[in-house]
Amino acid sequence: MHKVSNLQGSDRHHGGFTLIEMIIVLVVIAILAAIIAPEWVDLHQEAEKASADGVYAAAQSATGINFAAMRAGRMGAAPIVDGATLIQAMESRPLGWNDSGNAMSFLGKSGVLYAISVARTESETSKAMLSKNW
């Protein structure tokens, strides 16, 4: 007699994934992406704000250094009266920042406009006062 093998059992276990298993994995990945994506965007905005805060601190330092240079009579020192003279006092333009009238500004990738304004111009007796808008 011929030996007949059980074909039903060997067909079921061929080593692949079923469609339902693949759908479940895709659903889990989609749920994780939906949870993580908003946090990623929020981190990007926080990084932009931290960078703008750093530029503001550098601008504040530049106003003090420029005031001291003016008081000491350093050649080439000019009073800070607008965004252009503020950038000049910083000795280099921060990456992505532009002078725009009374301020220097940066439009972040998140759409937020960061602006540092000269609130009070520099005089012989006081350094320039800055304000930030963000």
RAPE-V853436 format. One line per field, one symbol per residue. ss: DSSP state (H for helix, E for strand, C for the rest). burial: + if it has 24 or more other C-alpha atoms within 12 Angstrom, else -. Layout:
# RAPE-V853436
ss=???
burial=???
This chain:
# RAPE-V853436
ss=CCCCCCHHHHHHCCCCCCHHHHHHHHHHHHHHHHHHHHHHHHHHHHHHHHHHHHHHHHHHHHHHHHHHHHHHCCCCCCCCCCHHHHHHHHCCCCCCCEEECCEEEEECCCCCEEEEEEEECCCCCCCCEEEEEC
burial=-----------------------------------------------++--+--++-+++-+++++++-+------++++++++++++++------+++--+++++-------+++++--++----++++++--
